[in-house]
Amino acid sequence: MTISNSFGSLDTRSMVAVLTRNVKIVGDTSAPLGGSVVVTSALLQPMDSPVLNNVVQTGYANLNNVQLLNLGDSGSKVSALNFVGLSSYSLNSQASSVVHCAVHNCSFSCLNVTTSSNITITNSVFALSQVYVVYVEIV
């Protein structure tokens, strides 16, 4: 989606790829924030449109055979894998899943599920975190 006005335009899409082999995402252990995977919703408000034209875009992720290593940040309390604000009440919501994944050596927590629903987690391992291994806030 591109948002345009008299000042210019902003491309709000992200690159998406389908990989057919195992994926390993490794954070930099020498940096303060090793990295984070965040799946969330965003309110898009066109700059020259009234508030009635706001659109909520709800993200989703289907992770299969993914390894997350050395991610998160204990200083800012950011988890390695985050599902935040994904409500099944949104008009365009799709289910998210984490299947056959390994999330370990996390700087804060390995998994954070907050104000979200419609997420399936099966046959996955979450281990070796500094604070919480898994944090779930029931909606």
Secondary structure, 3 states (H helix, E strand, C coil): CEEEECCEEEECCCCCCCCCCCEEEECCCCCCCCCCEEEEEEEECCCCCCHHHCEEEECCCEEECEEEECCCECCCCECCEEEECCCCCCCCCCCEEEECCEEEEECCCCEEEECCCCEEEECCEEEEECCCCEEECCC
